[in-house]
């Protein structure tokens, strides 16, 4: 049922742990199985290219547009100096963005701000839509935004919670798989212009170092997000066995 816009900032009660873990299992299955991954990977690409675009704007580069392709690849078109800290930060943002967005979402969910999270997603998608430069990308953003809006506006509270938790888990888990995939492509020699290889050319650190960095960051975000969502216990409560 529709609700007053003021309710966006109202915290909702935390769902049962079973809902949180069920959402995690759903997200994991979506990522693990290739058939589903080929479809839902588009959401990771949206976050990846959105991260490039945001970093480009924040570092003073001129953003020309974003293209999202049906093979789940994407391209952020920009103007600016092809070297320097700004370019490095722009390249770093791609593989880190899905995990960071998922971590931010986990933080909001840990505070019960489910509806706010959904509306922030809608706002980000609308902001990205302005920069889309191909029809597939435009349709993809519109369909994704419409789905999030429908859930946030019409779905009962429990379904909103399941949808939001699944989406956050998906970004946290799904942020890891592209890093593994890019390394596999690098080994086959089919990813010479990947973000890690471009970072290698800028910093003279091997591309494998950057892949490892991305992997550690995404796995760390997943673990921290799991703690925020109440799945992992607070480290302060851990005790070493004593004799």
C-alpha positions in Angstrom: 0.0 0.0 0.0 1.2 3.6 -0.7 2.5 5.5 2.3 3.2 9.1 3.2 6.6 10.3 1.9 7.5 11.2 5.5 7.6 7.5 6.4 10.7 7.1 4.3 12.8 8.1 7.2 11.0 5.9 9.7 12.9 3.0 11.0 11.2 -0.4 10.6 11.6 -3.3 13.0 14.4 -5.7 12.1 13.0 -8.8 10.3 13.5 -12.2 11.8 17.0 -13.7 11.3 15.4 -16.3 9.1 14.5 -13.6 6.6 18.0 -12.2 6.6 19.6 -15.6 6.1 17.0 -16.6 3.4 17.9 -13.4 1.6 21.6 -14.3 1.8 20.9 -17.8 0.4 18.9 -16.4 -2.5 21.6 -13.9 -3.3 24.3 -16.6 -3.2 22.3 -18.8 -5.5 21.8 -16.0 -8.0 25.6 -15.4 -8.1 26.7 -19.0 -8.1 24.6 -20.3 -10.9 25.7 -19.1 -14.4 22.1 -19.1 -15.8 20.9 -16.6 -13.2 24.2 -14.7 -13.1 24.0 -13.8 -16.8 20.9 -11.9 -16.0 21.4 -10.4 -12.5 25.0 -9.4 -13.3 23.5 -6.4 -15.0 22.9 -4.9 -11.5 26.6 -5.3 -10.7 27.5 -3.6 -14.0 25.2 -0.7 -13.1 27.0 -0.2 -9.8 30.4 -0.7 -11.5 29.9 1.9 -14.2 28.1 4.2 -11.7 31.2 4.0 -9.6 33.5 5.0 -12.5 31.1 7.8 -13.3 30.9 9.2 -9.8 34.7 9.0 -9.3 35.2 10.7 -12.6 33.0 13.7 -11.7 34.4 13.9 -8.2 38.0 14.1 -9.5 37.2 16.8 -12.0 36.9 14.7 -15.2 34.3 15.5 -17.8 31.7 12.7 -18.0 30.5 12.1 -21.5 28.1 9.2 -20.9 27.6 5.6 -19.9 26.8 2.6 -22.0 25.4 -0.6 -20.7 25.5 -3.6 -23.0 23.3 -6.7 -23.3 26.3 -9.0 -22.6 26.5 -7.4 -19.1 29.6 -5.3 -20.0 29.6 -1.5 -19.7 31.6 1.5 -20.7 32.0 4.9 -19.0 33.0 7.6 -21.5 34.9 10.6 -20.1 37.4 13.3 -20.9 40.4 14.2 -18.9 44.1 13.6 -18.2 44.7 9.8 -18.8 47.2 9.7 -16.0 47.5 10.9 -12.4 45.6 10.4 -9.2 42.2 11.3 -10.7 42.5 8.6 -13.3 43.7 6.1 -10.8 40.8 6.8 -8.4 38.3 6.5 -11.3 39.7 3.1 -12.3 39.7 1.9 -8.6 36.0 2.8 -8.2 34.7 0.3 -10.7 35.3 -3.1 -9.0 35.0 -1.5 -5.5 31.6 0.2 -6.0 29.2 -2.9 -5.9 30.8 -3.9 -2.6 30.8 -0.4 -1.2 27.2 0.2 -2.2 26.2 -3.1 -0.6 28.1 -2.1 2.5 26.3 1.2 2.7 23.0 -0.7 2.2 23.9 -3.1 5.0 24.5 -0.1 7.3 21.1 1.4 6.5 19.4 -2.0 7.0 21.1 -2.4 10.4 19.3 0.8 11.4 15.9 -0.4 10.0 15.9 2.2 7.2 14.6 -0.2 4.6 12.3 2.3 2.8 15.0 4.9 2.7 17.4 2.4 1.2 15.0 1.6 -1.6 14.4 5.3 -2.4 18.1 6.1 -2.4 18.4 3.3 -5.0 15.7 4.9 -7.1 17.4 8.4 -6.9 20.8 6.9 -7.9 19.2 5.1 -10.9 17.5 8.3 -12.0 20.7 10.2 -11.8 22.5 7.5 -13.8 19.7 7.5 -16.4 20.6 11.0 -17.5 24.0 9.9 -18.6 23.0 6.7 -20.4 23.9 6.8 -24.1 22.4 3.6 -25.5 18.9 2.2 -25.7 19.6 -1.0 -23.9 21.2 0.8 -21.0 18.2 3.2 -20.8 15.7 0.3 -20.8 17.8 -1.6 -18.2 17.9 1.4 -15.8 14.1 2.1 -16.3 13.1 -1.5 -15.6 15.4 -1.8 -12.6 14.1 1.5 -11.2 10.5 0.6 -11.8 10.9 -2.7 -10.0 12.5 -1.0 -6.9 9.7 1.7 -7.0 6.9 -0.9 -7.2 8.3 -2.8 -4.2 8.9 0.3 -2.2 5.4 1.8 -2.9 3.1 -1.2 -3.1 4.7 -4.3 -1.4 3.9 -5.2 2.2 6.6 -4.4 4.8 7.8 -8.0 5.0 8.3 -8.3 1.2 10.1 -4.9 1.2 12.5 -6.3 3.8 13.1 -9.5 1.9 13.7 -7.6 -1.4 16.0 -5.0 0.3 18.1 -7.6 2.2 18.4 -9.8 -1.0 19.6 -6.8 -3.0 22.2 -5.8 -0.4 23.4 -9.4 0.0 23.6 -9.7 -3.8 25.8 -6.6 -4.1 28.1 -7.9 -1.3 28.4 -11.4 -2.7 28.2 -10.3 -6.4 31.0 -7.8 -5.9 33.4 -10.7 -5.5 32.7 -12.8 -8.6 33.6 -10.1 -11.2 37.1 -9.8 -9.6 37.6 -13.6 -10.0 36.2 -13.4 -13.6 38.6 -10.6 -14.6 41.6 -12.6 -13.4 40.4 -15.6 -15.4 40.1 -13.4 -18.5 43.6 -11.9 -17.8 45.1 -15.4 -17.7 43.5 -16.2 -21.0 44.8 -13.0 -22.5 41.3 -11.6 -23.2 41.3 -8.6 -20.8 44.3 -6.5 -21.8 42.3 -3.3 -21.2 40.8 -4.4 -17.8 40.8 -2.0 -14.9 43.7 -3.9 -13.1 45.8 -3.7 -16.3 45.2 0.0 -16.8 46.1 0.5 -13.1 49.2 -1.5 -13.7 50.2 0.8 -16.6 49.6 3.9 -14.3 51.4 2.7 -11.2 53.9 0.1 -12.5 52.5 -2.4 -10.0 51.6 -5.7 -11.6 47.9 -6.2 -12.6 47.8 -9.2 -10.3 48.5 -6.9 -7.3 45.4 -4.9 -8.1 43.3 -8.0 -8.6 44.4 -9.1 -5.1 43.6 -5.7 -3.7 40.1 -5.8 -5.2 39.6 -9.3 -4.0 40.6 -8.4 -0.4 38.4 -5.3 -0.4 35.3 -7.1 -1.7 35.7 -10.1 0.6 36.3 -7.7 3.5 33.2 -5.7 2.6 31.2 -9.0 2.5 32.4 -10.0 6.0 31.7 -6.5 7.4 28.3 -6.4 5.8 27.5 -9.8 7.2 28.4 -8.5 10.7 26.2 -5.4 10.2 23.3 -7.6 9.1 23.7 -9.7 12.2 24.8 -12.9 10.6 28.4 -12.8 12.0 28.9 -12.3 15.7 30.5 -9.2 17.1 34.3 -9.8 17.2 34.4 -8.2 20.7 32.5 -11.3 21.9 34.9 -13.8 20.6 37.0 -15.6 23.2 40.1 -17.8 22.7 39.9 -21.2 24.3 41.7 -21.5 27.6 43.0 -24.5 29.4 
